[in-house]
Structures are given as C-alpha cells and as structure tokens.
Amino acid sequence: MNSKITLYCLLDPNSHAKLNFTEFFNVIDGKLKTTKETSQGVNPSTLEKNPPVPVPTREDVDRAVQAAKKASEAWAEVPYKERQALVAKFADGIDSIKEDLAVLLTKGTKS
C-alpha cells in the first residue's frame, strides 16, 4: 500500500489507490512535504499514540500561502461549469471514504 497517497487520488476515476491514514504530510504547491518537527497525539479512548503529523515552519506557511494565491488566480480562470464538476467529483471522492474519515476524526476524542 502506498502511504503517500493524497486526496488527489479521489479525482482520478481510474485510481484504485486506498488512502492510508498512518502517515501525514503538509501539501505545499501540490507536493507532499515532511518537516523536521512533528506532533503526536494520543487516542484518549485507547491511550494508543496517533500517527505523527508534520508541524510546519513559518517559511512553510509562507510558501503555502504564496502557492495558494498563485493557484487561486489559475482557478479563477477555469470556467464555472468545469469548476463545478471538479468540486462535485471531489465531494463524491470524500463521500466514498467517509467511514475512514469518521474513524480518523474520532481517534482524538473520547467515545
């Protein structure tokens, strides 16, 4: 299983990739980025450690903001109907993994 699969695979109808919620990255300018510093929570129900997540530096945040501004300009040029179709496709992809997302989101809360 590829642990570096992102939500982008949800937009590819031919993708048979399964998301793996055990390794996390920052996404900056469409690229997966690791960081020197990570944070690791604990599942309060089981006391098991959750997977580590990257802690971005100020420079990482600045690069992400600049990339988002650039992407926003390009996105604004995409015709409305095409944007609408892409957002709907992404929503369908999220819906297809809703059970996995529910499990992920509850790992940080007591049940």
C-alpha positions as CSV (number, residue, x, y, z in Angstrom):
1,M,0.0,0.0,0.0
2,N,1.3,3.4,-0.9
3,S,1.3,5.5,2.3
4,K,1.9,8.7,0.3
5,I,-1.5,8.8,-1.4
6,T,-3.3,12.1,-1.1
7,L,-6.9,13.1,-1.6
8,Y,-5.9,13.9,-5.2
9,C,-6.4,10.3,-6.0
10,L,-10.1,10.9,-5.4
11,L,-10.2,12.9,-8.6
12,D,-8.9,10.1,-10.7
13,P,-11.7,7.7,-11.6
14,N,-9.1,5.1,-12.6
15,S,-7.3,5.2,-9.3
16,H,-7.5,2.1,-7.2
17,A,-5.4,3.6,-4.5
18,K,-6.6,3.4,-1.0
19,L,-5.9,6.2,1.4
20,N,-3.7,5.3,4.3
21,F,-4.2,7.4,7.4
22,T,-0.9,6.4,9.1
23,E,1.5,8.8,7.5
24,F,0.8,12.5,7.1
25,F,2.3,15.3,5.1
26,N,1.9,19.0,4.5
27,V,0.9,19.8,0.9
28,I,2.7,22.8,-0.4
29,D,2.3,23.8,-4.1
30,G,0.8,20.4,-4.8
31,K,3.8,18.5,-3.3
32,L,3.9,16.4,-0.2
33,K,6.3,17.8,2.3
34,T,7.7,16.4,5.5
35,T,9.0,18.5,8.4
36,K,11.8,18.2,11.0
37,E,9.3,18.7,13.8
38,T,6.2,16.6,14.3
39,S,3.4,16.4,16.8
40,Q,1.8,13.2,18.0
41,G,-1.4,13.0,19.9
42,V,-2.9,10.1,21.9
43,N,-6.2,8.4,21.4
44,P,-7.8,9.1,24.7
45,S,-10.1,6.0,24.5
46,T,-7.3,3.5,24.0
47,L,-4.2,5.6,25.1
48,E,-2.5,4.5,21.9
49,K,-0.3,7.0,20.1
50,N,-1.8,8.6,17.0
51,P,0.5,8.8,13.9
52,P,2.8,11.8,13.9
53,V,1.8,14.8,11.9
54,P,4.1,17.5,10.5
55,V,4.5,20.8,12.2
56,P,5.1,23.5,9.5
57,T,7.7,26.2,10.0
58,R,6.9,29.9,9.3
59,E,8.6,29.5,6.0
60,D,6.4,26.5,5.1
61,V,3.3,28.5,5.9
62,D,4.6,31.5,3.8
63,R,5.3,29.1,0.8
64,A,1.9,27.5,1.2
65,V,0.2,30.9,1.2
66,Q,2.1,32.0,-1.9
67,A,1.2,28.8,-3.7
68,A,-2.4,29.2,-2.7
69,K,-2.5,32.7,-4.1
70,K,-1.0,31.5,-7.4
71,A,-3.4,28.6,-7.6
72,S,-6.3,30.9,-6.8
73,E,-5.5,33.0,-9.8
74,A,-5.3,30.0,-12.1
75,W,-8.5,28.5,-10.6
76,A,-10.4,31.8,-11.3
77,E,-9.6,31.3,-15.0
78,V,-11.3,27.8,-15.1
79,P,-14.8,28.1,-16.5
80,Y,-17.6,27.9,-13.8
81,K,-19.1,24.6,-15.2
82,E,-15.7,22.9,-15.1
83,R,-15.0,24.1,-11.5
84,Q,-18.5,22.9,-10.5
85,A,-17.8,19.5,-12.0
86,L,-14.4,19.2,-10.2
87,V,-15.8,20.2,-6.9
88,A,-18.6,17.7,-7.2
89,K,-16.2,15.0,-8.2
90,F,-14.0,15.8,-5.2
91,A,-17.1,15.7,-2.9
92,D,-18.0,12.3,-4.3
93,G,-14.5,11.1,-3.5
94,I,-14.7,12.4,0.1
95,D,-18.1,10.7,0.4
96,S,-16.5,7.4,-0.8
97,I,-14.1,7.4,2.2
98,K,-16.5,8.9,4.8
99,E,-16.2,5.8,7.1
100,D,-12.4,6.0,7.1
101,L,-12.6,9.7,7.8
102,A,-15.0,9.2,10.7
103,V,-12.6,6.7,12.3
104,L,-9.7,9.1,11.8
105,L,-11.6,12.1,13.3
106,T,-12.7,10.1,16.4
107,K,-9.2,8.9,17.3
108,G,-8.6,12.2,19.0
109,T,-11.7,12.2,21.1
110,K,-13.1,10.1,23.9
111,S,-16.1,8.0,23.0
